[in-house]
């Protein structure tokens, strides 16, 4: 099963990086608040990340702060369409269905 990780990232302001394993890279979104089951969060799409971040904690290159693992585990793809992703998370903190929808802005519903 593919893996996911949510990293607490303190630069430029506190946010959470939501990373999904997709082949050799990680699809990535910046969450403006800590994910909580039953909530909707604005999710800013980011460039793909290197898969090293699945297991990494520490300083980020280029003086871009530090990352700390907040949650991680495996997930299953339910839908993977251009403007709608749906996955089933099996994490240490979060477990359940997550939906990412794009309608001018990405929204992530945990």
HELIX and SHEET records of a PDB file:
HELIX    1   1 UNK A   51  UNK A   54  5                                   4    
HELIX    2   2 UNK A   61  UNK A   63  5                                   3    
SHEET    1   A 9 UNK A  58  UNK A  59  0                                        
SHEET    2   A 9 UNK A  66  UNK A  81 -1                                        
SHEET    3   A 9 UNK A   2  UNK A   9 -1                                        
SHEET    4   A 9 UNK A  15  UNK A  22 -1                                        
SHEET    5   A 9 UNK A  25  UNK A  31 -1                                        
SHEET    6   A 9 UNK A  40  UNK A  50 -1                                        
SHEET    7   A 9 UNK A 106  UNK A 109 -1                                        
SHEET    8   A 9 UNK A  95  UNK A 102 -1                                        
SHEET    9   A 9 UNK A  84  UNK A  91 -1                                        
END                                                                             
